[in-house]
Amino acid sequence: MEEQCEFNFIVADDHTIVRQGVTFILKEIHKNSCVYQLANFSEIIKRLNTTPIDLLVLDISFPDGTSLNIIPTIKKIQPNIKILIFSAFDENIYAIRYLNAGASGYLSKLSNEDEIKLAIKSVLNSGKYISKNIQEKIMDTYIFKKPKNPLEQLSNREIEIAKLLVEGFSNIDICNTLNIQKSTVSTYKNRIFEKLDVDNLSSLIQIFNFYKDKKE
């Protein structure tokens, strides 16, 4: 029963194999824990409204949207919940955004089992997990007052649209995907080009592909 659980965890990911893998690791760390495997935002909200959760392991991308937009709702329901983002999306682009949005940590799906265990234990014990790479980026931002990665100049919506442009989505495709007006897409596209000092899609792709993998 739930009252006998040492910890209550949610593993939220739309891929079954990921949910099962993380659940296995959580059970290794805390055998008497309860782990709820959920596949979409509505399931997450429903569970949060009925069960106190110690740790939510949360993917970025779901069929019903990106988790950046749901974090404020999660925090409103359970202000003290700890959220560990577990994603295949590059931490150099996304980690600081999610930490600023209220996540307790950001972990790559490329991490090995020891790193996953370390991140989970760190979030549970200290309330946060930040990789050495992201710690250095945060220090650089404060010391030099400027992000080393130009993509960090983009807002959350701008990075979302830039990513779709790089993936080959047309303006109409983006309109339909994000449910926004064509003129809005054009405005964001112009703003992205201006901030990154580019004037064509090819240059945007070059910058995006270079800096999304840059570790310095």
Sine and cosine of phi, psi and omega as CSV:
sin_phi,cos_phi,sin_psi,cos_psi,sin_omega,cos_omega
0.00,0.00,0.35,-0.93,-0.09,-1.00
-0.88,0.48,-0.58,0.81,-0.06,-1.00
-0.94,0.35,-0.24,0.97,0.01,-1.00
-1.00,-0.05,-0.06,1.00,-0.04,-1.00
-0.97,0.24,0.70,-0.71,0.09,-1.00
-0.93,0.37,-0.69,0.72,0.07,-1.00
-0.67,-0.74,0.48,-0.88,0.16,-0.99
-0.95,-0.33,0.84,-0.54,0.00,-1.00
-0.88,-0.48,0.51,-0.86,0.23,-0.97
-0.88,-0.48,0.75,-0.66,0.18,-0.98
-0.92,-0.38,0.94,-0.34,-0.08,-1.00
-0.93,-0.37,0.93,-0.37,-0.01,-1.00
-0.35,-0.94,0.57,-0.82,-0.02,-1.00
-1.00,0.07,0.08,1.00,0.07,-1.00
-0.94,-0.35,0.85,-0.53,-0.07,-1.00
-0.86,0.52,-0.67,0.74,-0.07,-1.00
-0.90,0.45,-0.57,0.82,0.03,-1.00
-0.93,0.36,-0.72,0.69,0.01,-1.00
-0.85,0.52,-0.70,0.72,-0.02,-1.00
-0.92,0.39,-0.65,0.76,0.00,-1.00
-0.90,0.43,-0.71,0.70,0.01,-1.00
-0.93,0.38,-0.62,0.79,0.05,-1.00
-0.87,0.50,-0.68,0.74,0.03,-1.00
-0.85,0.52,-0.69,0.72,-0.01,-1.00
-0.92,0.39,-0.68,0.73,0.02,-1.00
-0.87,0.49,-0.65,0.76,0.00,-1.00
-0.94,0.35,-0.49,0.87,0.09,-1.00
-0.92,0.40,-0.64,0.77,-0.03,-1.00
-0.96,0.27,-0.71,0.70,-0.04,-1.00
-0.74,-0.67,1.00,-0.08,-0.11,-0.99
-0.89,0.46,-0.55,0.84,-0.07,-1.00
-1.00,-0.06,0.39,0.92,0.00,-1.00
-1.00,0.01,0.34,-0.94,0.14,-0.99
-0.96,-0.28,0.78,-0.62,-0.03,-1.00
-0.87,-0.50,0.85,-0.52,0.02,-1.00
-0.98,-0.22,0.88,-0.47,-0.01,-1.00
-1.00,-0.08,0.90,-0.43,-0.09,-1.00
-0.83,-0.56,0.48,-0.88,-0.15,-0.99
-0.89,-0.45,-0.10,1.00,-0.01,-1.00
-0.41,-0.91,0.13,-0.99,-0.09,-1.00
-0.91,0.42,-0.66,0.76,-0.05,-1.00
-0.89,0.46,-0.60,0.80,0.05,-1.00
-0.92,0.39,-0.63,0.78,0.02,-1.00
-0.88,0.48,-0.77,0.64,-0.04,-1.00
-0.88,0.47,-0.67,0.74,0.00,-1.00
-0.87,0.49,-0.70,0.71,-0.01,-1.00
-0.93,0.37,-0.65,0.76,0.00,-1.00
-0.89,0.46,-0.50,0.87,0.00,-1.00
-0.98,0.21,-0.16,0.99,-0.04,-1.00
-0.86,-0.50,-0.35,0.94,-0.14,-0.99
-0.69,-0.72,0.80,-0.61,0.13,-0.99
-0.91,0.42,0.79,-0.62,-0.07,-1.00
-0.91,-0.42,0.75,-0.66,0.02,-1.00
-0.99,0.15,-0.65,0.76,-0.05,-1.00
-0.56,-0.83,0.76,-0.65,0.11,-0.99
-0.94,-0.34,0.90,-0.44,0.11,-0.99
-1.00,-0.06,0.91,-0.41,-0.27,-0.96
-0.81,-0.58,0.79,-0.61,0.12,-0.99
-0.96,0.26,0.22,-0.97,0.05,-1.00
-1.00,0.08,-0.75,0.66,-0.19,-0.98
-0.97,-0.25,0.79,-0.62,0.07,-1.00
-0.75,-0.66,0.36,-0.93,0.04,-1.00
-0.84,0.54,-0.46,0.89,-0.02,-1.00
-0.99,-0.17,0.31,0.95,0.12,-0.99
0.70,-0.72,-0.16,-0.99,0.04,-1.00
-0.97,-0.25,0.60,-0.80,-0.13,-0.99
-0.94,0.35,-0.26,0.97,0.04,-1.00
-0.84,0.54,-0.57,0.82,-0.05,-1.00
-0.98,0.19,-0.30,0.95,-0.05,-1.00
-0.99,-0.13,-0.25,0.97,-0.03,-1.00
-0.84,0.54,-0.70,0.71,0.04,-1.00
-0.85,0.53,-0.62,0.79,0.04,-1.00
-0.92,0.40,-0.68,0.74,0.03,-1.00
-0.86,0.51,-0.72,0.69,-0.03,-1.00
-0.92,0.39,-0.50,0.87,0.02,-1.00
-0.94,0.34,-0.61,0.79,0.01,-1.00
-0.96,0.29,-0.73,0.69,0.01,-1.00
-0.74,-0.68,1.00,0.03,-0.09,-1.00
-0.84,0.54,-0.49,0.87,-0.08,-1.00
-0.99,-0.10,0.09,1.00,-0.03,-1.00
-0.91,0.42,0.58,-0.81,0.07,-1.00
-0.99,-0.15,0.72,-0.70,-0.06,-1.00
-0.85,-0.53,0.87,-0.49,0.09,-1.00
-0.95,-0.32,0.92,-0.38,0.06,-1.00
-0.96,0.27,0.78,-0.63,-0.02,-1.00
-0.79,-0.61,0.98,-0.22,-0.21,-0.98
-0.60,-0.80,0.42,-0.91,0.11,-0.99
-1.00,0.09,-0.18,0.98,0.01,-1.00
-0.94,0.34,0.63,-0.77,-0.13,-0.99
-0.89,0.46,0.77,-0.64,-0.06,-1.00
-0.92,0.39,-0.43,0.90,0.01,-1.00
-0.89,0.45,-0.44,0.90,0.01,-1.00
-0.99,-0.12,-0.64,0.77,-0.23,-0.97
-0.96,-0.28,-0.43,0.91,-0.16,-0.99
-0.85,0.52,-0.79,0.61,-0.06,-1.00
-0.90,0.44,-0.58,0.82,0.04,-1.00
-0.87,0.50,-0.71,0.71,-0.04,-1.00
-0.96,0.28,-0.58,0.82,0.08,-1.00
-0.89,0.45,-0.67,0.74,0.04,-1.00
-0.91,0.41,-0.49,0.87,-0.02,-1.00
-0.98,0.19,-0.20,0.98,0.05,-1.00
0.84,-0.55,0.01,1.00,0.05,-1.00
-0.94,0.35,0.48,-0.87,0.00,-1.00
-1.00,0.06,-0.36,0.93,0.00,-1.00
-0.18,-0.98,0.22,-0.98,-0.01,-1.00
-0.69,-0.73,0.80,-0.59,-0.07,-1.00
-0.74,-0.68,0.71,-0.70,0.02,-1.00
-0.98,0.21,0.59,-0.80,0.08,-1.00
-0.94,0.35,-0.18,0.98,0.07,-1.00
-0.99,0.13,-0.08,1.00,-0.02,-1.00
-0.91,0.41,0.54,-0.84,0.07,-1.00
-0.99,0.17,0.09,-1.00,-0.09,-1.00
-0.88,0.48,-0.63,0.78,0.01,-1.00
-0.90,0.45,-0.65,0.76,0.01,-1.00
-0.92,0.40,-0.62,0.79,0.03,-1.00
-0.90,0.43,-0.70,0.72,0.02,-1.00
-0.89,0.46,-0.67,0.74,0.02,-1.00
-0.87,0.49,-0.70,0.71,-0.02,-1.00
-0.90,0.44,-0.69,0.72,0.00,-1.00
-0.89,0.46,-0.74,0.67,0.01,-1.00
-0.89,0.45,-0.64,0.77,-0.02,-1.00
-0.90,0.43,-0.69,0.72,0.00,-1.00
-0.91,0.41,-0.67,0.74,0.00,-1.00
-0.92,0.40,-0.63,0.78,-0.09,-1.00
-1.00,0.09,-0.67,0.74,-0.10,-1.00
-0.92,-0.39,-0.17,0.98,0.01,-1.00
1.00,0.05,0.08,1.00,0.00,-1.00
-0.39,-0.92,0.38,-0.92,0.16,-0.99
-0.56,-0.83,0.86,-0.51,0.02,-1.00
-0.74,-0.67,0.83,-0.56,0.00,-1.00
-0.92,0.40,0.34,-0.94,0.02,-1.00
-0.86,0.51,-0.62,0.79,0.02,-1.00
-0.86,0.51,-0.72,0.70,-0.03,-1.00
-0.96,0.29,-0.56,0.83,0.09,-1.00
-0.85,0.53,-0.68,0.73,0.01,-1.00
-0.91,0.42,-0.63,0.77,0.01,-1.00
-0.91,0.42,-0.63,0.77,0.02,-1.00
-0.91,0.42,-0.68,0.73,0.03,-1.00
-0.89,0.46,-0.69,0.72,0.01,-1.00
-0.87,0.48,-0.64,0.77,0.00,-1.00
-0.89,0.46,-0.67,0.74,-0.02,-1.00
-0.96,0.27,-0.62,0.78,-0.06,-1.00
-0.95,0.30,-0.73,0.68,-0.09,-1.00
-0.99,-0.14,-0.07,1.00,0.06,-1.00
0.87,0.50,0.37,0.93,-0.01,-1.00
-0.44,-0.90,0.74,-0.67,0.02,-1.00
-0.92,0.40,0.67,-0.74,0.05,-1.00
-0.95,0.31,-0.44,0.90,0.04,-1.00
-0.99,-0.12,0.92,-0.39,-0.07,-1.00
-0.88,0.48,-0.37,0.93,0.03,-1.00
-0.91,0.42,-0.38,0.93,0.00,-1.00
-0.95,0.32,-0.17,0.99,0.09,-1.00
-0.96,0.26,-0.34,0.94,-0.08,-1.00
-0.98,0.18,0.57,-0.82,0.09,-1.00
-0.95,0.32,0.13,-0.99,0.00,-1.00
-0.88,0.48,-0.67,0.74,0.03,-1.00
-0.93,0.37,-0.62,0.78,0.01,-1.00
-0.90,0.43,-0.66,0.75,0.01,-1.00
-0.93,0.37,-0.55,0.83,0.04,-1.00
-0.90,0.44,-0.71,0.71,0.00,-1.00
-0.95,0.32,-0.63,0.78,0.04,-1.00
-0.87,0.49,-0.67,0.74,0.01,-1.00
-0.88,0.47,-0.66,0.75,0.02,-1.00
-0.92,0.40,-0.64,0.77,0.05,-1.00
-0.88,0.48,-0.70,0.71,0.00,-1.00
-0.90,0.44,-0.55,0.84,-0.01,-1.00
-0.98,0.20,-0.05,1.00,0.08,-1.00
0.99,-0.17,0.14,0.99,0.04,-1.00
-0.94,0.33,0.69,-0.73,0.10,-0.99
-0.99,0.15,0.17,-0.99,0.04,-1.00
-0.85,0.53,-0.65,0.76,0.01,-1.00
-0.91,0.42,-0.68,0.74,0.04,-1.00
-0.85,0.53,-0.69,0.73,-0.01,-1.00
-0.91,0.41,-0.64,0.77,0.06,-1.00
-0.83,0.56,-0.74,0.67,-0.06,-1.00
-0.94,0.33,-0.61,0.79,-0.04,-1.00
-0.93,0.36,-0.68,0.73,-0.07,-1.00
-0.99,-0.16,-0.06,1.00,0.00,-1.00
0.85,0.53,0.76,0.65,0.05,-1.00
-0.79,-0.62,0.23,-0.97,-0.05,-1.00
-0.96,0.28,0.46,-0.89,0.03,-1.00
-0.87,0.49,-0.63,0.78,0.01,-1.00
-0.90,0.43,-0.53,0.85,0.03,-1.00
-0.92,0.38,-0.65,0.76,0.05,-1.00
-0.88,0.48,-0.70,0.72,0.00,-1.00
-0.88,0.47,-0.65,0.76,0.02,-1.00
-0.89,0.46,-0.73,0.69,0.02,-1.00
-0.90,0.44,-0.66,0.75,0.00,-1.00
-0.87,0.49,-0.71,0.71,0.02,-1.00
-0.89,0.45,-0.63,0.77,0.00,-1.00
-0.92,0.40,-0.65,0.76,0.04,-1.00
-0.88,0.47,-0.74,0.67,0.00,-1.00
-0.87,0.49,-0.65,0.76,-0.02,-1.00
-0.92,0.39,-0.71,0.71,-0.03,-1.00
-0.91,0.42,-0.58,0.82,-0.04,-1.00
-1.00,-0.06,-0.02,1.00,0.03,-1.00
0.85,0.52,0.75,0.66,0.08,-1.00
-0.81,-0.59,0.33,-0.94,-0.01,-1.00
-0.77,-0.64,0.20,0.98,0.05,-1.00
-0.41,-0.91,0.30,-0.95,-0.07,-1.00
-0.91,0.41,-0.57,0.82,0.00,-1.00
-0.86,0.50,-0.67,0.74,0.02,-1.00
-0.93,0.38,-0.60,0.80,0.05,-1.00
-0.88,0.47,-0.70,0.71,0.00,-1.00
-0.88,0.48,-0.66,0.75,0.00,-1.00
-0.88,0.47,-0.73,0.68,0.01,-1.00
-0.90,0.44,-0.72,0.69,-0.05,-1.00
-0.88,0.48,-0.74,0.67,-0.04,-1.00
-0.93,0.36,-0.50,0.87,0.01,-1.00
-0.96,0.27,-0.77,0.63,-0.15,-0.99
-0.99,0.15,-0.34,0.94,0.01,-1.00
-0.94,0.35,-0.37,0.93,0.00,-1.00
-0.95,-0.32,-0.02,1.00,-0.07,-1.00
-0.97,0.24,0.76,-0.65,-0.07,-1.00
-0.98,-0.18,0.03,1.00,-0.04,-1.00
-0.91,-0.41,0.00,0.00,0.00,0.00
